[in-house]
């Protein structure tokens, strides 16, 4: 039974027998005591080893429990962050400068009798536009929103002699005059973007689709050095020398840019844009111009307030 359950005891017994030959009853007692001591030592060693293994298992289980707690906390924080990102949004000012086609401006001039003989500085064809842009944050860096933009540019022609007949038809007045042509582009639409965050920087690419109109206002006015005036005997001057042309259009753009966070909830960015406008009916205030399509490159600044990506 001893040999079966405790192999180390057998080995120790063999060694003791070899070192101490049996010498009567006294030698047998000593051998028994030595064997018992060896067995106790082996049992104690096995018990200590078992306790060590048990302590190690308990330590591993405790570490595993702590890791599970940390993992649950991380998952919860991630879910909360994603929830906050889903409901976050941003908005702010988005002024821009676009270049309007000079050929388009020249075509407008040629189609209007009061303008065809006038010279305008159309080589300066950059138009500043004020705008607003806002969007809501979606999953995986996608965001959607909208924007509105409107601009203004005016051109003064060279000086010319303008003839105007008063309301009675009896008197003709001749004035030194100029023609002022005001260009007012305005449009808005829905935007969609994909943002890539490299905190504190964000790179975005996207587009816009919507509509708007080109509005042209023509005014022939008296030219007298730095003053423009209307004589008392020609009170209908304004009525006869102001007119408007409107061309509705479909608009879409492609844009890409970069943004940097300068303060909590405030970011500054710049986009390069390519604006496409198509008018299927041309100017609805007249006939003969026909449909047209313009491609206008530009630069847009963005002053954005709010949370526009997940940190």
C-alpha positions in Angstrom: 0.0 0.0 0.0 2.9 2.3 0.8 4.6 1.5 -2.4 1.5 2.2 -4.4 0.4 5.5 -2.8 3.8 7.1 -2.0 6.5 6.2 -4.5 9.0 8.7 -3.0 8.7 6.8 0.3 9.8 3.5 -1.4 12.8 5.2 -2.8 13.8 6.6 0.5 13.3 3.2 2.2 15.6 1.5 -0.3 18.3 4.1 0.2 18.1 3.8 4.0 18.4 0.0 3.7 21.5 0.3 1.7 23.1 2.7 4.0 22.1 1.0 7.3 22.0 -2.8 7.2 19.4 -4.3 9.3 20.7 -5.0 12.8 18.1 -6.6 14.9 14.9 -5.1 16.3 16.5 -1.7 17.1 17.5 -1.2 13.4 14.0 -2.0 12.3 12.5 0.6 14.7 14.9 3.2 13.4 14.0 2.4 9.9 10.3 2.7 10.6 10.8 6.1 12.2 12.9 7.3 9.3 10.2 6.0 6.9 7.5 7.8 8.8 9.5 11.0 8.9 10.1 10.8 5.2 6.4 10.1 4.5 5.4 13.1 6.7 7.9 15.3 4.9 6.6 14.2 1.5 3.0 14.8 2.6 3.9 18.3 3.9 5.6 19.1 0.7 2.6 18.0 -1.4 0.3 19.9 0.9 2.4 23.1 0.5 2.5 22.6 -3.2 -1.3 22.1 -3.3 -1.7 25.3 -1.3 0.6 27.2 -3.7 -1.4 25.9 -6.7 -4.6 26.9 -5.0 -3.3 30.4 -4.2 -2.2 30.8 -7.8 -5.6 29.8 -9.1 -7.3 32.2 -6.7 -4.9 35.0 -7.9 -5.6 34.2 -11.5 -9.4 34.2 -10.9 -9.1 37.6 -9.1 -7.1 39.0 -12.0 -9.7 37.7 -14.4 -12.5 39.3 -12.4 -10.7 42.6 -12.4 -10.2 42.4 -16.1 -13.9 41.7 -16.7 -14.8 44.7 -14.6 -12.4 47.0 -16.6 -13.7 45.6 -19.9 -17.3 46.2 -18.9 -16.4 49.8 -17.9 -14.6 50.3 -21.2 -17.6 49.0 -23.2 -20.0 51.2 -21.2 -17.8 54.3 -21.8 -17.5 53.5 -25.5 -21.3 53.1 -25.8 -21.8 56.3 -23.9 -19.4 58.1 -26.2 -21.0 56.8 -29.3 -24.4 57.8 -27.9 -23.1 61.3 -27.3 -21.6 61.4 -30.8 -24.9 60.4 -32.3 -26.7 63.4 -30.8 -23.8 65.9 -31.1 -23.8 68.7 -33.7 -22.0 71.8 -34.9 -22.7 75.0 -36.7 -21.2 78.4 -37.4 -20.2 80.9 -40.0 -18.9 79.8 -43.4 -17.9 82.8 -45.6 -16.5 81.9 -49.0 -15.1 83.5 -52.1 -15.9 82.0 -55.5 -14.9 83.0 -59.1 -17.8 83.6 -61.4 -17.3 82.8 -65.1 -16.2 86.0 -67.0 -17.7 84.5 -70.2 -21.1 84.3 -68.4 -20.9 88.0 -67.3 -20.0 89.0 -70.8 -22.9 87.0 -72.2 -25.3 88.8 -69.8 -23.9 92.2 -71.0 -24.4 91.3 -74.7 -28.0 90.2 -74.2 -29.1 93.6 -72.7 -29.4 96.6 -74.9 -28.5 99.0 -72.2 -25.3 97.1 -71.4 -24.0 95.9 -74.8 -22.2 99.2 -75.5 -20.9 99.6 -72.0 -17.5 98.4 -70.7 -17.3 96.7 -67.3 -14.3 95.5 -65.4 -15.4 91.8 -65.5 -11.8 90.6 -65.1 -12.4 91.1 -61.4 -14.8 88.2 -61.1 -14.3 87.0 -57.5 -17.4 87.3 -55.4 -17.5 87.3 -51.6 -20.4 85.4 -50.0 -21.6 85.2 -46.4 -22.8 81.8 -45.3 -23.9 79.5 -42.5 -23.2 75.8 -42.3 -24.5 73.3 -39.7 -24.6 69.6 -39.4 -25.3 66.7 -37.1 -22.7 64.0 -36.2 -23.6 60.4 -37.3 -21.8 57.1 -36.8 -18.3 56.4 -38.1 -17.4 60.0 -38.8 -20.3 60.7 -41.2 -22.3 63.9 -40.7 -25.1 65.6 -42.5 -26.6 69.0 -42.4 -27.1 72.1 -44.6 -26.0 75.5 -45.5 -27.0 78.9 -47.0 -24.8 81.3 -48.9 -25.4 84.7 -50.5 -23.0 87.2 -52.1 -22.8 90.6 -53.7 -20.6 92.2 -56.4 -21.2 95.4 -58.3 -19.6 96.7 -61.5 -19.6 100.3 -62.7 -19.4 101.0 -66.4 -17.5 103.7 -68.1 -19.1 107.2 -68.3 -21.5 107.9 -71.1 -24.2 110.4 -72.2 -27.6 109.3 -71.3 -30.8 110.8 -72.8 -34.0 110.8 -70.8 -37.4 112.3 -71.8 -39.5 113.6 -69.0 -43.0 112.4 -68.2 -44.7 114.9 -70.6 -42.6 113.8 -73.6 -41.8 117.4 -74.4 -38.4 117.8 -72.8 -35.4 115.7 -73.3 -32.6 115.7 -70.7 -29.0 114.6 -71.4 -26.9 113.4 -68.4 -23.5 112.2 -67.8 -24.3 108.7 -66.5 -22.8 105.4 -65.6 -24.5 102.0 -65.4 -24.1 100.0 -62.2 -24.6 96.2 -62.6 -25.1 94.4 -59.3 -24.6 90.6 -59.2 -26.2 88.7 -56.3 -25.7 84.9 -56.2 -27.6 83.0 -53.5 -28.1 79.3 -52.9 -28.5 76.7 -50.2 -28.8 72.9 -49.8 -28.2 69.8 -47.9 -24.6 68.7 -47.1 -23.0 65.3 -46.4 -19.5 64.7 -45.3 -17.0 62.1 -44.0 -14.6 63.3 -41.3 -11.3 61.7 -40.4 -10.1 62.7 -36.9 -6.4 63.2 -36.0 -6.9 65.2 -32.8 -6.8 68.1 -32.8 -7.0 68.1 -36.6 -9.9 66.9 -38.7 -9.9 66.2 -42.4 -13.2 66.2 -44.2 -14.5 65.4 -47.7 -18.1 65.8 -48.9 -20.7 67.5 -51.1 -23.8 69.6 -51.2 -26.9 69.6 -53.3 -29.6 72.2 -53.5 -30.6 75.3 -55.5 -30.6 79.0 -55.7 -30.6 81.9 -58.2 -28.4 84.5 -59.9 -30.0 87.9 -59.5 -28.8 90.9 -61.6 -29.8 94.4 -60.8 -29.1 97.1 -63.4 -29.2 100.8 -62.6 -28.4 103.7 -64.8 -27.6 106.7 -62.7 -26.4 110.3 -63.1 -22.6 110.7 -62.8 -21.4 113.9 -61.2 -18.0 113.4 -59.7 -18.6 111.6 -56.4 -22.3 112.6 -56.2 -25.3 111.1 -58.0 -28.5 113.1 -57.9 -32.0 113.2 -59.5 -33.4 116.5 -60.8 -36.8 117.7 -59.7 -38.1 117.7 -63.3 -37.2 114.0 -63.8 -38.7 112.3 -60.7 -39.3 109.2 -62.8 -35.6 108.7 -63.2 -35.5 105.8 -60.8 -38.5 104.1 -62.2 -37.2 104.1 -65.8 -33.6 103.2 -65.0 -33.8 100.2 -62.6 -34.4 96.6 -63.7 -33.9 93.1 -62.4 -33.0 89.8 -64.0 -33.4 86.4 -62.2 -32.0 83.0 -63.2 -32.9 80.1 -60.9 -30.5 77.2 -60.9 -29.8 73.8 -59.4 -26.6 73.8 -57.3 -24.2 71.1 -56.1 -20.7 71.2 -54.9 -17.7 69.1 -54.0 -15.5 70.2 -51.2 -12.6 69.0 -49.0 -10.7 70.7 -46.2 -9.0 70.6 -42.8 -10.1 71.9 -39.4 -8.2 72.4 -36.1 -9.6 72.7 -32.6 -8.5 76.0 -31.1 -10.6 75.8 -27.9 -13.2 73.5 -26.4 -16.2 73.5 -28.7 -14.6 75.9 -31.2 -12.8 75.0 -34.4 -11.4 76.8 -37.4 -11.2 75.3 -40.8 -10.8 75.9 -44.5 -12.3 74.1 -47.5 -11.5 74.1 -51.2 -14.8 74.0 -53.1 -16.0 73.4 -56.6 -19.5 74.8 -57.2 -21.7 73.6 -60.1 -24.8 75.6 -61.0 -27.2 74.6 -63.8 -30.1 76.8 -64.9 -32.5 74.8 -67.2 -34.6 77.8 -68.2 -32.0 80.7 -68.0 -33.4 84.1 -67.0 -37.1 83.8 -66.2 -37.4 87.6 -66.5 -36.7 87.6 -70.2 -36.3 85.4 -73.2 -33.5 84.4 -75.6 -30.7 83.7 -73.1 -31.3 79.9 -72.8 -30.0 77.4 -70.3 -26.5 77.5 -68.9 -24.2 75.7 -66.6 -21.3 77.3 -64.6 -18.4 75.8 -62.7 -17.1 78.1 -60.0 -14.0 77.2 -57.9 -13.6 78.8 -54.5 -12.3 78.8 -50.9 -14.5 78.6 -47.8 -13.5 79.5 -44.2 -15.4 77.8 -41.3 -15.8 79.1 -37.8 -17.5 76.2 -36.1 -19.0 76.0 -32.6 -19.9 72.6 -31.1 -18.7 69.0 -31.1 -18.2 67.8 -34.7 -16.3 64.5 -34.1 -15.7 61.9 -31.4 -12.5 62.5 -29.6 
